[in-house]
Amino acid sequence: MEKITQTAGRKSLGEFAPDFAHFNDDILFGENWNNGDIDLKTRCIITVVALMSSGITDSSLKYHLQNAKAHGVTRSEIAAAITHVAFYAGWPKAWAVFNMAKEVWVEETPADGMAAHQSKMAFPIGAPNDGYARYFSGKSYLAPISKEQVGIFNVTFEPGCRNNWHIHRATSGGGQILVCVAGRGYYCEWGKTAVEMKAGDCINIPAGVKHWHGAAKNSWFSHLAIEVPGENSSNEWLEPVTDEEYNKLP
């Protein structure tokens, strides 16, 4: 878990109000923000909601909006959160917060999304997966984690990206294991309903099973692809997943 550190209290009030500076930097942003019972992304949203409900729309709110973006809160997520709270905290407050949020998310680009996604996981995103680009709809990235004993690769998909239908072949053994490490995506076997994947989920793919996997439409997605040892192993790439099939997924 990323550790939050804060020095604003001591910088601004260290001499004038040292106790307040201590409580701000060491207790609020030290012990409280680093409590692992709530993940940082959720904690950021809760803080924005609390400030909005209190009618606080000064620089502190903008700081926490920026902090929320830095910890993976997307433009659509913050818009949904503000809209939801507006019904309980007041419509004028929502307008005020939206005006600030638009400034924070105004220049959101794929690079911003990549940085936010990277902050959620320990493994690198890696380089563009150009060697396999013809087998993907959308852009993907590849980072080798282990090339000895068992091959392990971190595969990252931009939102909407998925690979083609494919089959891992082997005369014995073989197949693949997927371990989701960040974001939200899907795994789908031929003739079956797609399975949603989130961080911590594991999929075992036997040899000979036709399948695909990739990101959700509105989320980056990364999984470790672990090659299961087998005899005469190979990968058979097939047709792309159609937009009609993919767009049915939430």
Sequence and secondary structure as in RCSB ss.txt:
>XXXX:A:sequence
MEKITQTAGRKSLGEFAPDFAHFNDDILFGENWNNGDIDLKTRCIITVVALMSSGITDSSLKYHLQNAKAHGVTR
SEIAAAITHVAFYAGWPKAWAVFNMAKEVWVEETPADGMAAHQSKMAFPIGAPNDGYARYFSGKSYLAPISKEQV
GIFNVTFEPGCRNNWHIHRATSGGGQILVCVAGRGYYCEWGKTAVEMKAGDCINIPAGVKHWHGAAKNSWFSHLA
IEVPGENSSNEWLEPVTDEEYNKLP
>XXXX:A:secstr
       HHHHHHTTT HHHHHIIIIIIIIIITT TTS HHHHHHHHHHHHHHTT  SHHHHHHHHHHHHTT  H
HHHHHHHHHHHHHH HHHHHHHHHHHHHHHTT  HHHHHHHHHTT SS   EE GGGGGGEES EEEEEEE SSS
 EEEEEE TT EE  EEEE SEE  EEEEEEEEEEEEEETTS  EEEETT EEEE TT  EEEEE TTS EEEEE
EE  EET EEEE     HHHHTT  
